[in-house]
Amino acid sequence: MATSQIHSVSIVITGNPGVGKHTIAKEISQKMQLEIIDINQIAKDSGLFEENDESNDVDAKKLKEILDKKNLNKCIIVGHLAPYVLDKNRVSVVIILRRSPYDLIKVYKERGYSNKKSNENASSEILGIITYDAKNQFKDKVVQINVSQKEIQDVLNKVESAVSGNKDSEEVDWLDLVTKNNDLKKFFVD
Ligand SMILES: Nc1ncnc2c1ncn2[C@@H]1O[C@H](COP(=O)(O)OP(=O)(O)O)[C@@H](O)[C@H]1O
């Protein structure tokens, strides 16, 4: 990547909770000397998450207003809310990390998520909701990476390649996988 590009780069890393956004962001941040902007942290610090439930409800309009005022140059912007709070023209590349719902529910168990919260997030991943919304919002800037069965280093290589301009996206169809495994009820029924 040309030096001038690095000076203005703003990399978005999005995807459902547990796909590995923060793990990858920290590595890229160190390697490329980019500051991390954590969207969830900003929402929490600004009191924008709705309290008394464990859903992900947030006032996206207010959150966007806060982010609109931030300098996003030389940054990695991390968060599952990215498609709803960032404008396309403010970012260079949008990485969507995808992870098998079978792997995700293990992460959610370790995090102590309730069954409801775990299934909500896993079913969002199965349906590819963030991918759908990110493609609508960021169009040709989107690159999708399937992290399942990849070493972290392989994921990092893919991210760096995407940042350098390689827009090859990986296909993901968890719905097909879950349907074939006859597991739809496991994720979509309370
Ligand atoms: N490529 C990967 N392969 C295996 N495990 C990973 C990978 N990336 C992250 N992890 C692990 O998955 C869990 C969730 O990662 P994290 O970065 O916290 O996700 P997120 O920020 O998307 O919620 C952590 O335990 C992390 O160590």
The ligand as a Tripos MOL2 file, in Angstrom:
@<TRIPOS>MOLECULE
LIG
   27    29     1     0     0
SMALL
NO_CHARGES

@<TRIPOS>ATOM
      1 N1         -9.5780  -16.6740   13.8020 N.pl3     1 LIG1
      2 C1         -9.8780  -17.1640   15.0310 C.ar      1 LIG1
      3 N2         -9.8280  -18.4900   15.2550 N.ar      1 LIG1
      4 C2        -10.1510  -19.0030   16.4580 C.ar      1 LIG1
      5 N3        -10.5440  -18.2640   17.5150 N.ar      1 LIG1
      6 C3        -10.6020  -16.9340   17.3550 C.ar      1 LIG1
      7 C4        -10.2930  -16.3050   16.1100 C.ar      1 LIG1
      8 N4        -10.4620  -14.9690   16.2630 N.ar      1 LIG1
      9 C5        -10.8800  -14.7840   17.5370 C.ar      1 LIG1
     10 N5        -10.9390  -15.9470   18.2020 N.ar      1 LIG1
     11 C6        -11.4180  -16.1390   19.5910 C.3       1 LIG1
     12 O1        -12.8390  -15.9720   19.5250 O.3       1 LIG1
     13 C7        -13.3210  -15.2800   20.6780 C.3       1 LIG1
     14 C8        -14.0700  -14.0230   20.2710 C.3       1 LIG1
     15 O2        -13.1650  -13.1090   19.7120 O.3       1 LIG1
     16 P1        -13.3660  -11.5230   19.8360 P.3       1 LIG1
     17 O3        -12.2040  -10.8880   19.1420 O.co2     1 LIG1
     18 O4        -13.6280  -11.1410   21.2490 O.co2     1 LIG1
     19 O5        -14.7060  -11.3310   18.9910 O.3       1 LIG1
     20 P2        -15.6120  -10.0180   18.7800 P.3       1 LIG1
     21 O6        -14.7330   -8.8300   18.9920 O.co2     1 LIG1
     22 O7        -16.1040  -10.1300   17.3720 O.co2     1 LIG1
     23 O8        -16.7420  -10.1310   19.7660 O.co2     1 LIG1
     24 C9        -12.0910  -15.0240   21.5440 C.3       1 LIG1
     25 O9        -12.0210  -16.0550   22.5000 O.3       1 LIG1
     26 C10       -10.9330  -15.0980   20.5650 C.3       1 LIG1
     27 O10        -9.7530  -15.5070   21.1970 O.3       1 LIG1
@<TRIPOS>BOND
     1     1     2 1
     2     2     3 ar
     3     2     7 ar
     4     3     4 ar
     5     4     5 ar
     6     5     6 ar
     7     6     7 ar
     8     6    10 ar
     9     7     8 ar
    10     8     9 ar
    11     9    10 ar
    12    10    11 1
    13    11    12 1
    14    11    26 1
    15    12    13 1
    16    13    14 1
    17    13    24 1
    18    14    15 1
    19    15    16 1
    20    16    17 2
    21    16    18 1
    22    16    19 1
    23    19    20 1
    24    20    21 2
    25    20    22 1
    26    20    23 1
    27    24    25 1
    28    24    26 1
    29    26    27 1
@<TRIPOS>SUBSTRUCTURE
     1 LIG1         1 GROUP 0 **** ****
